[in-house]
Amino acid sequence: MKEKYNKKEKRLRRHKRIRAKIFGTKIKPRINIFISNKHIYAQAIDDIQKVTLTSVSDFELKNKDKKLNLSKKIGLLLAEKLLKMKINKAVFDRGGFKYHGRVKNIAEGLREEGIKC
């Protein structure tokens, strides 16, 4: 009989397939996204040295807003941090999540500030 997977297991399987194909470097880091029910996290990772270059979460934002608006602000804030590090290209890793809603807003925020991903 065919096994059934829950939502988390499906997302982790998708993420594993994605990670097999993409990786980040110091010049072009991988932007990893994680979204829980309450919070949003994003980080820039150098996979060669296995180091997180910078990270952002909704804890850093002072004002609370709708989750969609927070995700856009997180993308903008991460882009500002990357531009200070003189990084203007990145590889976007959606973390196994579907590319819509909060994930899409983070990517749009990055692109608005000038990060090519």
C-alpha positions as CSV (number, residue, x, y, z in Angstrom):
1,M,0.0,0.0,0.0
2,K,1.2,3.5,-0.9
3,E,2.5,5.6,2.1
4,K,0.9,9.0,2.6
5,Y,3.1,11.9,3.7
6,N,2.0,14.8,5.7
7,K,2.6,18.5,4.8
8,K,5.9,18.8,6.5
9,E,7.4,15.6,5.0
10,K,6.3,16.7,1.5
11,R,8.0,20.1,2.0
12,L,11.2,18.5,3.2
13,R,11.2,16.1,0.2
14,R,10.8,19.1,-2.1
15,H,13.5,21.0,-0.3
16,K,15.9,18.1,-0.6
17,R,15.4,17.9,-4.4
18,I,16.0,21.7,-4.6
19,R,19.1,21.6,-2.5
20,A,20.6,18.9,-4.7
21,K,20.7,21.4,-7.6
22,I,21.6,24.7,-6.1
23,F,24.4,26.0,-3.8
24,G,25.7,29.4,-2.7
25,T,29.1,31.0,-2.6
26,K,30.5,34.0,-0.8
27,I,30.0,36.1,-3.9
28,K,26.6,34.7,-4.8
29,P,25.0,33.3,-1.6
30,R,22.0,31.1,-1.3
31,I,19.0,32.9,0.2
32,N,17.2,30.3,2.4
33,I,13.6,30.9,3.5
34,F,11.7,29.3,6.4
35,I,8.2,30.2,7.2
36,S,6.4,28.9,10.3
37,N,2.8,29.7,11.2
38,K,3.8,32.7,13.3
39,H,7.2,33.8,12.1
40,I,9.3,34.4,8.9
41,Y,13.1,33.8,8.6
42,A,15.6,34.4,5.8
43,Q,19.3,33.9,5.7
44,A,22.1,34.2,3.2
45,I,24.4,31.1,3.2
46,D,27.8,30.4,1.8
47,D,27.6,26.6,1.2
48,I,31.3,26.2,0.3
49,Q,32.5,27.4,3.8
50,K,29.2,26.3,5.4
51,V,28.7,29.7,7.0
52,T,25.6,32.0,7.4
53,L,26.6,35.4,6.1
54,T,23.6,37.3,7.4
55,S,20.1,36.6,8.6
56,V,16.8,38.4,9.1
57,S,13.6,37.5,10.9
58,D,10.4,39.3,11.8
59,F,11.8,39.7,15.3
60,E,14.0,42.5,14.0
61,L,11.1,44.5,12.8
62,K,9.7,46.9,15.4
63,N,6.2,47.4,14.0
64,K,3.9,44.4,13.6
65,D,1.8,44.1,10.5
66,K,0.1,41.5,8.3
67,K,2.3,38.5,7.5
68,L,2.3,39.4,3.7
69,N,3.6,43.0,4.5
70,L,6.2,41.7,7.0
71,S,7.6,39.3,4.4
72,K,8.1,42.2,1.9
73,K,9.9,44.2,4.7
74,I,12.1,41.2,5.5
75,G,13.1,40.9,1.8
76,L,14.0,44.6,1.8
77,L,16.0,44.4,5.1
78,L,17.9,41.3,3.9
79,A,18.7,43.1,0.6
80,E,20.1,46.1,2.6
81,K,22.3,43.9,4.6
82,L,23.6,42.1,1.5
83,L,24.3,45.4,-0.3
84,K,26.3,46.6,2.7
85,M,28.4,43.4,2.2
86,K,28.8,44.4,-1.5
87,I,26.7,41.4,-2.7
88,N,24.3,42.0,-5.5
89,K,23.6,38.5,-6.8
90,A,22.0,35.6,-5.0
91,V,20.5,32.2,-5.5
92,F,16.9,32.0,-4.1
93,D,16.1,28.8,-2.2
94,R,12.4,28.7,-1.4
95,G,12.9,25.9,1.1
96,G,10.4,23.5,-0.4
97,F,7.6,26.1,0.0
98,K,5.4,27.0,-3.0
99,Y,6.5,30.2,-4.7
100,H,3.5,32.4,-3.8
101,G,2.3,34.5,-0.9
102,R,5.0,35.2,1.7
103,V,7.8,33.5,-0.2
104,K,7.1,35.5,-3.4
105,N,7.0,38.8,-1.4
106,I,10.4,38.1,0.1
107,A,11.8,37.5,-3.4
108,E,10.1,40.7,-4.7
109,G,11.5,42.7,-1.7
110,L,15.0,41.5,-2.6
111,R,14.6,42.4,-6.2
112,E,13.3,45.9,-5.4
113,E,16.4,46.7,-3.5
114,G,18.6,45.5,-6.3
115,I,19.6,41.9,-5.5
116,K,19.4,39.7,-8.6
117,C,17.9,36.4,-7.7
